[in-house]
Amino acid sequence: MQVERTSTKDLLVDKLPDGSKLIVDRKNETVFALNATAGAAWDACSGPTTLSKVAEDMQRSLDPSVTEELALQSILQLREKKLVTTSGAPSGATSGATRRQVFATLSAIALPVVVSLTMAEQRAHAQSAGSGGGGNPPPATTASATTPGPTK
């Protein structure tokens, strides 16, 4: 399987200290959040490459126990979000792997996660969170705070 990043000219990439990444697609106004596993796969695709090379790079940067199956799961999620393109079929052993088999081979490695929200979805979420009544109470008015009470 051949793997290559899609055009990155409209992407802003920010690597976080834990290895995760935030990728902003300015053209499509979409933000992608990649956990460290998906981020390692993204890094491995800096140029045209193969699934085997992606797995090798992920082993070096993330954990020696990374398998081709885990690399494939990462690539498939990146492809679903249109961050990479693929051509050709995965190797015979990898193509028949089920999610259950992938889960069974994992120990300390997190499954790849790629989440995306459009800017419009983010604004709508922020607006609904702001009007949900869970915010701070309104400040006390100056008049009630400074009006003297009855004197005795």
Order of alpha helices (4+ residues) and beta strands (2+ residues): beta-beta-beta-beta-alpha-beta-alpha-alpha-beta-alpha-alpha-beta-alpha-alpha
